[in-house]
Amino acid sequence: MDVEKVFHMTEGVGKTSYAKNSSLQKNASDRVKHIIIQTVEELYLETSPKSFGIADLGCSSGPNTLSIIKDIYQAIQGISHKIMHQCEEFRVYLNDLPTNDFNSLFKALPQFHMMLRKDKKNGVPSIFMGGYPGSFYGRLFPNSYLHFVHSSYCLHWLSKVPSALYDEQGKSINKECVYISESSPAVVPQAYLKQFQEDFSLFLRSRSEELVEGGRMVLILLGRRGKEHVDRGIYMLWEILSRSLAILVSQGEVEQEKVDSYEVHFYAPSCEEIEEVVKREGSLKLERLEICELEKSEQSMEYSTKVAMAIRAIQESMISNHFGERILDSLFENYARIVHEEIIKEDIKQITFVLVLRKI
């Protein structure tokens, strides 16, 4: 499967869209938003550019995208006023894969521009916004073009499913599982880690060339606390997907061979794995690494359904491409029920890393 041609959050504003099912990501991002604002303010105080360039990598669509842009814009406005140095231009580059629902974003821009200018008279910087389709695992912008890069809940997505998960006949060696599990051969976590290291190194190298000297990045991604891949964290969400698919197999709705050949292009790194890649790549300095554990899950079916719908909005494009659309409703009904059963037993603890990096 060509991830770049298939993968995208569910488009539009319908019941199953990412726009309607991304409140969990918004709640998590809001908890660390102060780090983004603080970093932007420090950067502007150091550089005071007349034209400030920012890229949101893996922007997706929906209210979360423009919400953080508004916060950054207002932070720069506030710091500009304090130091009596007006930012004349604010350049925003919204990046995601070509399959992303950019149209929904573009339709929201006129109202967004009006909102930014509301109750403002003179001295409001011109704001230029545009879409930049393409994988962020590689170059996207000219040299020394950006002051600030933001990426929220994207870098745990790999550029592809690791090729080492398949044997010489092209069959998965990670049978009955969509991700690393207790039954996975040792080569499976090794393959995922190797792919993460390659992808993250390329991401850092590419951004270091695109950032101005002293430019910053704030990266938010899912991860895990320790060395163990199998825990009550992010692993459980993929384990529940495997179990939900297994139910459909038992009901004759899905062939076992189709499940065996489905692997997610995802990796939850540890803190040590992130630090090791940054150090080895060498072009950016890791100034800050925060670990945020989400608050305790609600033990209600309504919350479990919300989790299932969030996972569906993220995985629907890949699952539909592999299995067909007809299984989606029953699959995620199973998913919601199993989530509910699991969080009654014990909370599923999601770990988020927040990285602040500076171009050396």
FENRADA-V8086 format. One record per residue. N is the residue number from 1. RES is the residue in one small letter. PSI is psi in whole degrees, 0 to 359 (NA if undefined). OMEGA is omega in degrees with one decimal (NA if undefined). D_CENTER is the distance of its C-alpha to the mean C-alpha in Angstrom with 1 decimal. Layout:
n=N res=RES psi=PSI omega=OMEGA d_center=D_CENTER
n=N res=RES psi=PSI omega=OMEGA d_center=D_CENTER
//
This chain:
n=1 res=m psi=130 omega=178.2 d_center=19.7
n=2 res=d psi=102 omega=-175.4 d_center=18.4
n=3 res=v psi=317 omega=-175.7 d_center=14.6
n=4 res=e psi=332 omega=-178.3 d_center=14.7
n=5 res=k psi=345 omega=-172.5 d_center=17.3
n=6 res=v psi=319 omega=-167.9 d_center=16.1
n=7 res=f psi=128 omega=171.3 d_center=12.3
n=8 res=h psi=155 omega=172.3 d_center=11.1
n=9 res=m psi=151 omega=-178.1 d_center=10.4
n=10 res=t psi=125 omega=-170.8 d_center=14.0
n=11 res=e psi=174 omega=175.2 d_center=15.7
n=12 res=g psi=198 omega=-178.6 d_center=18.3
n=13 res=v psi=24 omega=-179.2 d_center=19.2
n=14 res=g psi=183 omega=-174.6 d_center=20.9
n=15 res=k psi=323 omega=-177.0 d_center=21.0
n=16 res=t psi=6 omega=-176.0 d_center=18.2
n=17 res=s psi=158 omega=175.3 d_center=15.9
n=18 res=y psi=325 omega=179.4 d_center=12.4
n=19 res=a psi=325 omega=-178.9 d_center=14.2
n=20 res=k psi=351 omega=-172.8 d_center=16.4
n=21 res=n psi=41 omega=179.7 d_center=14.2
n=22 res=s psi=23 omega=-179.3 d_center=11.3
n=23 res=s psi=330 omega=178.3 d_center=13.6
n=24 res=l psi=318 omega=176.8 d_center=12.4
n=25 res=q psi=321 omega=180.0 d_center=9.1
n=26 res=k psi=315 omega=179.5 d_center=11.6
n=27 res=n psi=318 omega=179.4 d_center=13.9
n=28 res=a psi=317 omega=-179.9 d_center=11.8
n=29 res=s psi=321 omega=-179.5 d_center=10.7
n=30 res=d psi=330 omega=-179.4 d_center=14.5
n=31 res=r psi=337 omega=-178.3 d_center=15.6
n=32 res=v psi=9 omega=-177.2 d_center=14.4
n=33 res=k psi=329 omega=-178.8 d_center=14.9
n=34 res=h psi=331 omega=178.8 d_center=18.3
n=35 res=i psi=319 omega=177.5 d_center=17.0
n=36 res=i psi=310 omega=-177.3 d_center=15.4
n=37 res=i psi=315 omega=179.7 d_center=18.7
n=38 res=q psi=318 omega=-180.0 d_center=20.9
n=39 res=t psi=316 omega=179.5 d_center=19.4
n=40 res=v psi=316 omega=-178.9 d_center=19.9
n=41 res=e psi=316 omega=178.2 d_center=23.4
n=42 res=e psi=318 omega=179.6 d_center=24.4
n=43 res=l psi=316 omega=-178.2 d_center=23.3
n=44 res=y psi=324 omega=177.6 d_center=25.3
n=45 res=l psi=324 omega=-179.1 d_center=28.3
n=46 res=e psi=323 omega=-170.5 d_center=28.4
n=47 res=t psi=325 omega=-179.1 d_center=28.1
n=48 res=s psi=53 omega=-180.0 d_center=29.2
n=49 res=p psi=150 omega=174.4 d_center=28.4
n=50 res=k psi=332 omega=177.1 d_center=29.9
n=51 res=s psi=114 omega=-173.3 d_center=27.1
n=52 res=f psi=121 omega=-177.2 d_center=23.6
n=53 res=g psi=128 omega=-179.5 d_center=20.8
n=54 res=i psi=141 omega=175.5 d_center=17.1
n=55 res=a psi=134 omega=172.5 d_center=14.1
n=56 res=d psi=107 omega=-174.5 d_center=10.8
n=57 res=l psi=123 omega=-173.0 d_center=8.7
n=58 res=g psi=46 omega=-171.4 d_center=6.4
n=59 res=c psi=333 omega=-174.4 d_center=8.3
n=60 res=s psi=214 omega=178.3 d_center=8.8
n=61 res=s psi=173 omega=-177.4 d_center=12.0
n=62 res=g psi=180 omega=-172.2 d_center=13.7
n=63 res=p psi=333 omega=-177.5 d_center=14.8
n=64 res=n psi=324 omega=-175.1 d_center=11.7
n=65 res=t psi=305 omega=-175.2 d_center=11.5
n=66 res=l psi=339 omega=179.1 d_center=15.2
n=67 res=s psi=314 omega=-178.7 d_center=15.5
n=68 res=i psi=327 omega=175.6 d_center=13.9
n=69 res=i psi=318 omega=177.7 d_center=15.8
n=70 res=k psi=315 omega=-179.1 d_center=18.9
n=71 res=d psi=318 omega=179.2 d_center=18.6
n=72 res=i psi=316 omega=179.2 d_center=18.4
n=73 res=y psi=313 omega=-177.7 d_center=21.2
n=74 res=q psi=327 omega=177.3 d_center=23.3
n=75 res=a psi=318 omega=178.8 d_center=22.9
n=76 res=i psi=321 omega=175.8 d_center=24.2
n=77 res=q psi=315 omega=-178.0 d_center=26.9
n=78 res=g psi=315 omega=-178.4 d_center=28.0
n=79 res=i psi=328 omega=176.6 d_center=28.2
n=80 res=s psi=318 omega=179.9 d_center=30.0
n=81 res=h psi=321 omega=-178.3 d_center=32.6
n=82 res=k psi=320 omega=-176.0 d_center=33.2
n=83 res=i psi=3 omega=177.5 d_center=34.0
n=84 res=m psi=41 omega=177.6 d_center=35.7
n=85 res=h psi=102 omega=-173.7 d_center=33.7
n=86 res=q psi=129 omega=171.4 d_center=32.3
n=87 res=c psi=120 omega=-173.8 d_center=29.1
n=88 res=e psi=330 omega=-178.6 d_center=30.4
n=89 res=e psi=142 omega=177.2 d_center=27.3
n=90 res=f psi=109 omega=-176.5 d_center=23.7
n=91 res=r psi=126 omega=-177.6 d_center=21.7
n=92 res=v psi=125 omega=-179.9 d_center=18.2
n=93 res=y psi=115 omega=-177.5 d_center=16.4
n=94 res=l psi=114 omega=-175.1 d_center=13.6
n=95 res=n psi=140 omega=168.3 d_center=11.9
n=96 res=d psi=179 omega=178.5 d_center=10.3
n=97 res=l psi=155 omega=-176.5 d_center=12.1
n=98 res=p psi=336 omega=179.9 d_center=15.6
n=99 res=t psi=355 omega=-178.2 d_center=15.3
n=100 res=n psi=152 omega=179.4 d_center=13.1
n=101 res=d psi=71 omega=178.3 d_center=15.2
n=102 res=f psi=331 omega=-177.9 d_center=16.2
n=103 res=n psi=318 omega=178.8 d_center=19.5
n=104 res=s psi=322 omega=177.1 d_center=18.4
n=105 res=l psi=313 omega=-177.2 d_center=17.0
n=106 res=f psi=323 omega=179.3 d_center=20.3
n=107 res=k psi=332 omega=-178.9 d_center=22.4
n=108 res=a psi=348 omega=-173.1 d_center=21.0
n=109 res=l psi=318 omega=179.9 d_center=21.8
n=110 res=p psi=315 omega=178.8 d_center=25.6
n=111 res=q psi=325 omega=178.2 d_center=25.3
n=112 res=f psi=316 omega=177.9 d_center=22.6
n=113 res=h psi=317 omega=179.3 d_center=25.1
n=114 res=m psi=319 omega=-179.9 d_center=27.9
n=115 res=m psi=320 omega=179.8 d_center=26.2
n=116 res=l psi=328 omega=-177.0 d_center=25.6
n=117 res=r psi=359 omega=-177.5 d_center=29.2
n=118 res=k psi=131 omega=178.6 d_center=30.7
n=119 res=d psi=16 omega=176.7 d_center=33.6
n=120 res=k psi=144 omega=178.5 d_center=33.2
n=121 res=k psi=259 omega=-179.2 d_center=36.3
n=122 res=n psi=160 omega=173.3 d_center=36.6
n=123 res=g psi=8 omega=177.5 d_center=34.3
n=124 res=v psi=125 omega=-178.6 d_center=31.0
n=125 res=p psi=149 omega=173.3 d_center=29.1
n=126 res=s psi=138 omega=179.0 d_center=28.4
n=127 res=i psi=125 omega=-178.6 d_center=24.8
n=128 res=f psi=123 omega=-176.8 d_center=23.7
n=129 res=m psi=141 omega=179.3 d_center=20.5
n=130 res=g psi=162 omega=178.8 d_center=19.6
n=131 res=g psi=139 omega=178.5 d_center=17.1
n=132 res=y psi=85 omega=-179.1 d_center=16.4
n=133 res=p psi=141 omega=177.8 d_center=15.5
n=134 res=g psi=161 omega=178.8 d_center=14.8
n=135 res=s psi=136 omega=176.8 d_center=12.7
n=136 res=f psi=1 omega=171.4 d_center=11.6
n=137 res=y psi=72 omega=-175.8 d_center=13.3
n=138 res=g psi=175 omega=-177.4 d_center=16.5
n=139 res=r psi=142 omega=177.4 d_center=18.2
n=140 res=l psi=330 omega=-171.8 d_center=17.4
n=141 res=f psi=163 omega=176.7 d_center=19.8
n=142 res=p psi=168 omega=177.6 d_center=23.3
n=143 res=n psi=142 omega=174.3 d_center=24.3
n=144 res=s psi=51 omega=-171.9 d_center=24.2
n=145 res=y psi=334 omega=-172.9 d_center=22.7
n=146 res=l psi=145 omega=173.2 d_center=20.0
n=147 res=h psi=325 omega=-174.0 d_center=20.5
n=148 res=f psi=136 omega=176.6 d_center=17.1
n=149 res=v psi=132 omega=178.5 d_center=13.5
n=150 res=h psi=137 omega=175.4 d_center=10.5
n=151 res=s psi=123 omega=-174.4 d_center=6.8
n=152 res=s psi=118 omega=176.1 d_center=4.9
n=153 res=y psi=49 omega=-178.7 d_center=2.4
n=154 res=c psi=324 omega=-169.8 d_center=2.1
n=155 res=l psi=357 omega=169.2 d_center=5.5
n=156 res=h psi=351 omega=174.9 d_center=6.5
n=157 res=w psi=123 omega=-178.3 d_center=6.9
n=158 res=l psi=163 omega=179.2 d_center=10.3
n=159 res=s psi=338 omega=180.0 d_center=12.5
n=160 res=k psi=165 omega=170.5 d_center=14.8
n=161 res=v psi=130 omega=-178.3 d_center=16.3
n=162 res=p psi=129 omega=-177.1 d_center=18.5
n=163 res=s psi=335 omega=-178.7 d_center=21.9
n=164 res=a psi=354 omega=177.3 d_center=23.7
n=165 res=l psi=354 omega=-176.9 d_center=22.9
n=166 res=y psi=144 omega=179.2 d_center=25.6
n=167 res=d psi=187 omega=-176.2 d_center=29.4
n=168 res=e psi=337 omega=177.8 d_center=31.8
n=169 res=q psi=3 omega=179.1 d_center=32.2
n=170 res=g psi=15 omega=179.5 d_center=28.6
n=171 res=k psi=144 omega=-177.7 d_center=28.3
n=172 res=s psi=141 omega=175.1 d_center=25.6
n=173 res=i psi=359 omega=-177.1 d_center=26.9
n=174 res=n psi=59 omega=-170.3 d_center=24.4
n=175 res=k psi=143 omega=177.1 d_center=26.3
n=176 res=e psi=8 omega=-179.2 d_center=25.6
n=177 res=c psi=145 omega=177.1 d_center=22.1
n=178 res=v psi=352 omega=-178.0 d_center=18.7
n=179 res=y psi=186 omega=177.7 d_center=17.3
n=180 res=i psi=133 omega=179.4 d_center=19.1
n=181 res=s psi=178 omega=179.8 d_center=21.9
n=182 res=e psi=329 omega=-177.2 d_center=25.3
n=183 res=s psi=359 omega=-177.8 d_center=27.1
n=184 res=s psi=138 omega=172.5 d_center=25.0
n=185 res=p psi=156 omega=-176.8 d_center=27.1
n=186 res=a psi=332 omega=-178.0 d_center=26.5
n=187 res=v psi=339 omega=-176.8 d_center=25.4
n=188 res=v psi=303 omega=176.5 d_center=22.2
n=189 res=p psi=327 omega=177.9 d_center=20.3
n=190 res=q psi=320 omega=-179.9 d_center=21.9
n=191 res=a psi=318 omega=178.3 d_center=20.6
n=192 res=y psi=316 omega=179.3 d_center=16.9
n=193 res=l psi=315 omega=-179.4 d_center=17.4
n=194 res=k psi=318 omega=179.3 d_center=19.2
n=195 res=q psi=320 omega=176.9 d_center=16.5
n=196 res=f psi=316 omega=-179.6 d_center=13.9
n=197 res=q psi=316 omega=179.0 d_center=16.6
n=198 res=e psi=313 omega=-177.2 d_center=17.4
n=199 res=d psi=312 omega=-176.4 d_center=14.0
n=200 res=f psi=323 omega=176.3 d_center=13.1
n=201 res=s psi=315 omega=179.0 d_center=16.7
n=202 res=l psi=320 omega=177.2 d_center=16.6
n=203 res=f psi=311 omega=-178.8 d_center=13.6
n=204 res=l psi=316 omega=-179.5 d_center=15.5
n=205 res=r psi=318 omega=-179.5 d_center=18.8
n=206 res=s psi=316 omega=-177.9 d_center=17.7
n=207 res=r psi=326 omega=-179.5 d_center=16.4
n=208 res=s psi=328 omega=178.2 d_center=19.6
n=209 res=e psi=333 omega=-176.6 d_center=21.7
n=210 res=e psi=338 omega=179.9 d_center=20.2
n=211 res=l psi=148 omega=171.7 d_center=20.3
n=212 res=v psi=164 omega=176.8 d_center=23.7
n=213 res=e psi=130 omega=-177.2 d_center=25.5
n=214 res=g psi=359 omega=179.1 d_center=24.3
n=215 res=g psi=158 omega=-175.0 d_center=21.0
n=216 res=r psi=158 omega=169.6 d_center=18.1
n=217 res=m psi=141 omega=167.9 d_center=14.3
n=218 res=v psi=118 omega=-176.3 d_center=12.3
n=219 res=l psi=130 omega=178.9 d_center=9.1
n=220 res=i psi=123 omega=-179.2 d_center=7.3
n=221 res=l psi=157 omega=177.5 d_center=6.1
n=222 res=l psi=151 omega=179.2 d_center=7.9
n=223 res=g psi=198 omega=179.3 d_center=11.3
n=224 res=r psi=158 omega=-174.0 d_center=15.0
n=225 res=r psi=313 omega=-173.1 d_center=18.1
n=226 res=g psi=203 omega=-177.3 d_center=20.7
n=227 res=k psi=330 omega=-175.5 d_center=21.7
n=228 res=e psi=131 omega=177.0 d_center=21.8
n=229 res=h psi=333 omega=-176.7 d_center=19.2
n=230 res=v psi=108 omega=-178.0 d_center=20.9
n=231 res=d psi=191 omega=178.9 d_center=20.7
n=232 res=r psi=26 omega=179.3 d_center=20.1
n=233 res=g psi=225 omega=-177.6 d_center=16.4
n=234 res=i psi=327 omega=178.8 d_center=13.4
n=235 res=y psi=319 omega=-175.3 d_center=16.1
n=236 res=m psi=326 omega=-178.7 d_center=17.9
n=237 res=l psi=325 omega=177.0 d_center=15.4
n=238 res=w psi=325 omega=176.2 d_center=15.8
n=239 res=e psi=320 omega=178.5 d_center=19.5
n=240 res=i psi=325 omega=175.9 d_center=20.0
n=241 res=l psi=318 omega=176.9 d_center=18.7
n=242 res=s psi=316 omega=179.7 d_center=21.3
n=243 res=r psi=324 omega=178.5 d_center=23.9
n=244 res=s psi=321 omega=175.9 d_center=23.3
n=245 res=l psi=323 omega=179.7 d_center=23.9
n=246 res=a psi=325 omega=177.1 d_center=26.9
n=247 res=i psi=318 omega=179.1 d_center=28.4
n=248 res=l psi=326 omega=175.6 d_center=28.3
n=249 res=v psi=315 omega=-178.8 d_center=29.9
n=250 res=s psi=335 omega=179.5 d_center=32.6
n=251 res=q psi=2 omega=179.1 d_center=33.3
n=252 res=g psi=14 omega=-178.9 d_center=33.6
n=253 res=e psi=335 omega=-176.9 d_center=30.8
n=254 res=v psi=142 omega=176.3 d_center=28.8
n=255 res=e psi=141 omega=179.8 d_center=30.3
n=256 res=q psi=324 omega=-179.9 d_center=29.5
n=257 res=e psi=324 omega=178.6 d_center=29.3
n=258 res=k psi=322 omega=178.4 d_center=26.4
n=259 res=v psi=317 omega=-179.3 d_center=24.5
n=260 res=d psi=331 omega=-175.8 d_center=25.5
n=261 res=s psi=5 omega=-179.9 d_center=24.0
n=262 res=y psi=119 omega=177.2 d_center=20.5
n=263 res=e psi=143 omega=179.7 d_center=17.9
n=264 res=v psi=146 omega=178.3 d_center=14.1
n=265 res=h psi=68 omega=-171.4 d_center=12.3
n=266 res=f psi=148 omega=172.5 d_center=10.3
n=267 res=y psi=129 omega=175.9 d_center=11.3
n=268 res=a psi=101 omega=-177.1 d_center=11.3
n=269 res=p psi=163 omega=171.5 d_center=13.3
n=270 res=s psi=166 omega=177.3 d_center=16.0
n=271 res=c psi=317 omega=-178.6 d_center=16.8
n=272 res=e psi=322 omega=179.6 d_center=19.6
n=273 res=e psi=322 omega=177.1 d_center=17.7
n=274 res=i psi=310 omega=-178.2 d_center=15.4
n=275 res=e psi=322 omega=-178.8 d_center=18.6
n=276 res=e psi=319 omega=-179.9 d_center=20.5
n=277 res=v psi=316 omega=-179.8 d_center=18.3
n=278 res=v psi=315 omega=-179.5 d_center=18.4
n=279 res=k psi=315 omega=-177.4 d_center=22.1
n=280 res=r psi=321 omega=180.0 d_center=23.0
n=281 res=e psi=315 omega=164.3 d_center=21.3
n=282 res=g psi=352 omega=-174.9 d_center=23.1
n=283 res=s psi=348 omega=-178.7 d_center=22.4
n=284 res=l psi=145 omega=178.4 d_center=20.3
n=285 res=k psi=129 omega=176.4 d_center=21.4
n=286 res=l psi=105 omega=-176.3 d_center=19.2
n=287 res=e psi=335 omega=-175.0 d_center=20.7
n=288 res=r psi=138 omega=174.0 d_center=18.8
n=289 res=l psi=109 omega=-178.6 d_center=16.7
n=290 res=e psi=145 omega=174.9 d_center=16.4
n=291 res=i psi=125 omega=-178.3 d_center=15.8
n=292 res=c psi=124 omega=176.6 d_center=15.2
n=293 res=e psi=126 omega=-177.1 d_center=16.3
n=294 res=l psi=153 omega=-178.8 d_center=15.7
n=295 res=e psi=162 omega=-177.1 d_center=19.1
n=296 res=k psi=138 omega=-179.4 d_center=21.2
n=297 res=s psi=148 omega=174.0 d_center=20.5
n=298 res=e psi=137 omega=-178.7 d_center=23.0
n=299 res=q psi=59 omega=179.3 d_center=25.5
n=300 res=s psi=154 omega=178.0 d_center=25.9
n=301 res=m psi=329 omega=179.0 d_center=25.5
n=302 res=e psi=317 omega=178.4 d_center=24.0
n=303 res=y psi=318 omega=179.7 d_center=21.1
n=304 res=s psi=322 omega=176.4 d_center=20.8
n=305 res=t psi=322 omega=177.7 d_center=20.8
n=306 res=k psi=318 omega=177.4 d_center=18.0
n=307 res=v psi=315 omega=-179.5 d_center=15.8
n=308 res=a psi=319 omega=179.8 d_center=17.1
n=309 res=m psi=326 omega=176.9 d_center=16.4
n=310 res=a psi=316 omega=177.9 d_center=12.7
n=311 res=i psi=321 omega=178.3 d_center=12.4
n=312 res=r psi=315 omega=-179.5 d_center=14.7
n=313 res=a psi=331 omega=-179.9 d_center=12.8
n=314 res=i psi=320 omega=-171.6 d_center=9.8
n=315 res=q psi=352 omega=-172.7 d_center=12.5
n=316 res=e psi=318 omega=-177.8 d_center=15.4
n=317 res=s psi=319 omega=-178.6 d_center=15.4
n=318 res=m psi=316 omega=-179.4 d_center=15.6
n=319 res=i psi=317 omega=178.8 d_center=18.0
n=320 res=s psi=319 omega=-179.5 d_center=20.1
n=321 res=n psi=325 omega=-175.0 d_center=20.5
n=322 res=h psi=315 omega=-174.0 d_center=21.6
n=323 res=f psi=340 omega=-171.6 d_center=23.6
n=324 res=g psi=155 omega=-174.8 d_center=24.3
n=325 res=e psi=337 omega=-169.4 d_center=23.6
n=326 res=r psi=337 omega=-176.6 d_center=26.5
n=327 res=i psi=352 omega=-169.1 d_center=25.1
n=328 res=l psi=311 omega=-176.1 d_center=22.0
n=329 res=d psi=310 omega=-178.7 d_center=24.0
n=330 res=s psi=324 omega=179.2 d_center=25.8
n=331 res=l psi=313 omega=-175.0 d_center=22.9
n=332 res=f psi=347 omega=166.0 d_center=20.9
n=333 res=e psi=316 omega=174.4 d_center=24.1
n=334 res=n psi=317 omega=-177.1 d_center=24.6
n=335 res=y psi=312 omega=-179.0 d_center=21.1
n=336 res=a psi=319 omega=-179.2 d_center=21.7
n=337 res=r psi=318 omega=-179.5 d_center=25.2
n=338 res=i psi=322 omega=175.8 d_center=24.1
n=339 res=v psi=315 omega=-179.5 d_center=21.4
n=340 res=h psi=316 omega=178.6 d_center=24.3
n=341 res=e psi=321 omega=-176.3 d_center=26.6
n=342 res=e psi=317 omega=-176.4 d_center=24.3
n=343 res=i psi=342 omega=171.9 d_center=23.6
n=344 res=i psi=321 omega=179.0 d_center=27.3
n=345 res=k psi=311 omega=-177.2 d_center=28.0
n=346 res=e psi=144 omega=-177.7 d_center=25.5
n=347 res=d psi=145 omega=172.9 d_center=22.3
n=348 res=i psi=112 omega=-171.9 d_center=19.0
n=349 res=k psi=112 omega=179.8 d_center=17.5
n=350 res=q psi=130 omega=-179.4 d_center=13.8
n=351 res=i psi=130 omega=175.9 d_center=13.2
n=352 res=t psi=133 omega=173.4 d_center=10.7
n=353 res=f psi=140 omega=173.4 d_center=11.4
n=354 res=v psi=118 omega=-178.8 d_center=11.8
n=355 res=l psi=136 omega=170.5 d_center=13.2
n=356 res=v psi=120 omega=-178.3 d_center=15.7
n=357 res=l psi=147 omega=178.9 d_center=17.1
n=358 res=r psi=140 omega=172.8 d_center=20.1
n=359 res=k psi=124 omega=-176.4 d_center=21.7
n=360 res=i psi=NA omega=NA d_center=24.9
//
